Amino acid sequence: MINEIQINPPVATYLNPTRLSDLRRINYIFGANGTGKTTISRVIAGDQGYDHCQLVWQGGGALERMVYNRDFVDRNFNQDGPLQGVFTLGENQVEAEREIARLRPDID
């Protein structure tokens, strides 16, 4: 479980060091647009460019992180096909769809 999220500037809308502490097993983070919700999710996900921010784990051992945010949707829901609104879920499936599209001229 994450005990604390430390966000260290410079990053997005955070101009001062910020700590989210006293976290529980389930936490809800909400706010207006531009207040840093996506930044928090990117810190949790361990995205590149957020290495200077830190997660403090209970017991010191990191657990698997699964973050569902706009970045996840962009990576995993393929909207490049001719049928918009028909989704292929999973990073492997998106790569397979791209490979099929790349090979389509040879197939035809």
Long-range contacts (C-beta under 8 A, 24 or more apart in sequence): 1-25, 1-57, 1-58, 1-63, 2-44, 2-55, 2-56, 2-57, 2-58, 3-56, 3-57, 3-58, 4-55, 4-56, 5-40, 5-43, 5-44, 5-53, 5-54, 5-55, 5-56, 6-53, 6-54, 6-55, 6-56, 7-36, 7-39, 7-40, 7-43, 7-53, 8-52, 8-53, 8-54, 11-39, 11-49, 11-50, 11-52, 11-53, 12-36, 12-38, 12-39, 13-39, 14-39, 38-69, 38-70, 38-71, 41-67, 41-69, 41-71, 42-67, 42-69, 42-71, 45-69, 45-71, 47-71
